[in-house]
Amino acid sequence: APNKHPQHIKMTTPKKHLFVLAGDIGGTNSRLALHNAPSNDDDNSYKTPIFTKQYGNEQYVLNHGAEAFNIILTKFFSEFLDSDKTTLTETQFAPGPQNDVAIVACFACAGPILHNACTFTNIEFKKKEEEDSSSVGYSVNESNKFVIDGNAIATSTCHLVNAVVHCRVVNDFVGQGYGALDLDVAKETVQLVPNSDKRIDDLGPKVCVGAGTGLGECFLTRSSRSPSVGYECFPSEGGHVEYAPRSELETELLHYLKEKFVQQHRVSVERVVSGKGLANIYEFLAKKFPDRVDKKVHDEFLKAGDMQGKVVNVNATEGSLCLQAVEICASAYGSECGSAALKFIPTGGLFVTGGLTPKMLKHIQPADSPFMKAYRDKGRVSPILDTVPLFAVMSEDLGLRGARVCAAGEMKVWKEKQGLVEVRTAPPVSSTEKQVKEESMWMKSLVTILHVAAAVGVLGAIQLHRKR
């Protein structure tokens, strides 16, 4: 029977105020969420953030250069302390004897990760010689890029950022992978294969493939020898494998894209399966079928800038070029997901994530949709896909949630290293419980005696029978 009494937990060292900080850092915005640290592995209350903020990166980069993210963090903590969400003070965050706050952070960043740091290739600044960067704790990065350095943040002694004792920086799609672990499959996903929720292998690999501005992919594995450690997520550049056309028209599309992007031999599947890919497909179709172009839609498309893919999807009406573009994109999306399923055989679940997925759901979900037909079209190995649980993810906040999941895992490791080990002890036993326990032990002893007596009786009867 389960223990009806909650286990008592005590820390072996002086108590600190422990928090986890999650960040989803894109090219445009930094979204931050502060959570109480989970008290144990079964604590789900920590999932609700106690303070959240979003900051536009551009202005901070222009004003502060390489120190931009440090300034953002300082502002975030300052606004938290000024809010009605806490009674903590600056002295509890800052260096000094009264410091009793420890924050473990994870930032999911839209860029390549090297040595626990991310350099954003799409955000640049020009260093202002008159600015003094020494006051905020780092050295200026001379490469004129926006940089988030987890090691520098964790060792910084500057004012409020001092409270961050450990910081991990991960790729944004690794964040999505960890976010998939936080999904309520029943409420936040659509099952693309019937009974997918019942097919999930708790030890099986998991894969995420998600189309948005680009095409991201990652995979997660769990050790069968140490399942309690949980899943670890690994990055992938699967979105940049070759696009494989599946029809004569798509072969023409491939030639068009090779010419557009000045490639002699190949183009990435991301050039087709993404918001920008949707725009590329429409451009190709508009040039091939000029008589079918809707002038009003085409003018809107030309003026839409980075939102061209949205224009195509919104105007995907019956018989239109936009609908044909969406169907080609959905077909290539399904094909790539099927290829990922064959490579990893993710019996723990294949999750179709990204901002494009919920927006294109009617071209993904039906069994006869362009997506599903291409997903299953894998020749003689197609039956393997029947073992793979397949889900379309409707939530678009997996990056931030994944950063929180990752930060909670890092907090557990940090606590162990610091000696903040949770020692589980049995609760005090009441006099009534003690009496019940003694009576129970007495009854067990009596039953044992009776069993022994019965056994002796049986042996005696056997011996008597033999003598006769």
ZIURJO-V763117 format. One line per field, one symbol per residue. ss: DSSP state (2 for helix, 1 for strand, 0 for the rest). phi: phi as a letter, one per 30 degrees, with the letter a starting at -180 (. if undefined). psi: psi as a letter, one per 30 degrees, with the letter a starting at -180 (. if undefined). A space follows every 10 residues. Layout:
BEGIN
ss=???
phi=???
psi=???
END
This chain:
BEGIN
ss=0000000111 1000001111 1111100011 1111110000 0000222000 1111112222 2222222222 2222222222 2200000002 2220000000 1111111110 0011001111 1111000000 0002220000 0000111112 2222200022 2221111111 1222222222 0000222211 1000022220 0000011111 1000111111 1000002220 0111110222 0100000222 2222222222 0000000122 2000222222 2222222202 2200222222 2220222222 2222000000 2222222222 2222222222 2222000011 1110222220 2220000002 2222220022 2222222001 1110000222 2222222222 2222222200 0111100000 2222222222 2222222222 2222222222 22222220
phi=.dddcdddbb cdbedcdcbc ccbcccdcbc cbbcbdddda dcdcdddddc ababbddedd dddbhddedd dddddddddd dddcdacdbd ddcdekdddb cbbccbcccd adcbhibbcd dcbbbcdcdd dcdddcjcdd dddhbdbccd ddddcdcdhd deddcabccb ddddeddddd dcdcedccbc ddceidddcd cdcddbbcbb cbdbbcbabb bbdddbdddi dccbdbcddc dddcdbaddd dddedddddd chbdcabdde dccldddddd ddedddddbd dcddeddddd ddcdhdcddd ddddcdceid dddddddddd dddddddddd dddchdddkc cccidddddc edccdedcde ddddeddbid ceeedddcdb bcccdccddd ddddeddddd ddddddddid ddccbddecd dddddddddd dddddddddd dddddddddd dddddddd
psi=kkjfkkkkkk kflkkljklk kkkjjafelj kkkklkkkfa fgjffffjkf kklkkkeeee eeffbfgeee eeeeeeeeee fflgflglle ffelklfgkg kkkklkkjki lkkkhhlkjj fgjllkkjff kjfffgfllk kfghljkjje eeefgkgjbf fffjfkkkkl kefeeeeeef fgkjeefglk jfkkgefffk jffllkkkkk kbeajlkllk lkkfeifffa kkkkllhffg lkkjkgleef eeeeeeeeee ghkefllkff feileeeeee eeeeeeeeif fgkjeeeeee efffbfgeee eeeegilkgl eeeeeeeeee eeeeeeeeee eeefiiffkj jjalffeffg efgeekfgle eeeeefigbf gefefffjkk kkkfkggeee eeeeeeeeee eeeeeeefgh kjjklklkkl eeeeeeeeee eeeeeeeeee eeeeeeeeee eeeeeee.
END
